[in-house]
Amino acid sequence: MLAVVAAVLALALGLALGAGPVVGRSDATRSAREDRLATQADRLQEQVTALERQARTDARVVAAVGGRVTDGKLEGHSVLLVRTPGATDELVRRTRAALLGAGASLTGELTLTSTYVDPAKATAPLEDLALRLVPPNVVFADNSSAIERVGTVLARSTVAAEPGSETDQDAAALIAGLDELGAVRLDGDPGRLAELAVVVSGAEKKPAEPAVTGLLRALDQTGAGAVLIGPGPTPSAIRWVRGGAPVGASSVDSADSAAGQVALVLALVEQVAGGKGAYGTGSGASAVLPAPLPSAAPQD
């Protein structure tokens, strides 16, 4: 019995003594691996920092050169700024500044509320009001939906290919009615029509698609042209337009960048000349900017 106990103790002592070097080697290996990972992480962070610095420099260059490219391009042209429920204050501010910097005159800022893009409100009360206050000479497309008919009437009340200087009283009445329903808000003079329209979008949800795309199509057809813009490479409204039925309006993704704002101005110039395109860096974009760069838009 004592022999058995002695053998077990000897075996245990041997294992304990042998484990020391093994544990030591394991700790050393782990430490070396951690050092290598830390070095790699530092190297990657340096690369990220360098890329961010380069991106900031590129943005400053584009902003500086972009002003020269777009300066005066929209002189003599009026623009309506349309804001969807997902558009951010910052993108609207930058867009307004880009348009004014290009010489455009803004007739106003039309804000679509959640009521306007709510499918449950399309027929009643929105279409009921639109058909009751529809301005003259409005023609609805065959098989158009309720919200598309609302968009047609709203476009007729805000833009025209050749807008006059007089206030359109029928248009003013329609805007006032939609405002009373809480569907739109207009920062500007109701009944003053613009030649062009810019629709500023953001993170819209899928149910808003018919309202946003329907109004964009109507603005393009009623006025001299329209451009849809959104932040980042894949804004939802941009995907709807580029992946759906063809529209005459242009689209610009990454509009929250300096290059995107340049593309917006040049896309409007192209619209006046009868062209269109999909610009930016996201899916479905055909180019970063219109090419060749359009010359200054003709003035009346």
Secondary structure, 3 states (H helix, E strand, C coil): CHHHHHHHHHHHHHHHHHHHHHHHHHHHHHHHHHHHHHHHHHHHHHHHHHHHHHHHHHHHHHHHHHHHHHCCCCCCCEEEEEECCCCCHHHHHHHHHHHHHCCCEEEEEEEECCCCCCHHHHHHHHHHHHHHCCCCCCCCCCCCCHHHHHHHHHHHCCECCCCCCCCCHHHHHHHHHHHHCCCEEEEECCCCCECEEEEECCCCCHHHHHHHHHHHHHHHHHCCEEEEECCCCCCHHHHHHHHCCCCCCEEECCCCCHHHHHHHHHHHHHHHCCCCCEECCCCCCCECCCCCCCCCCCCC
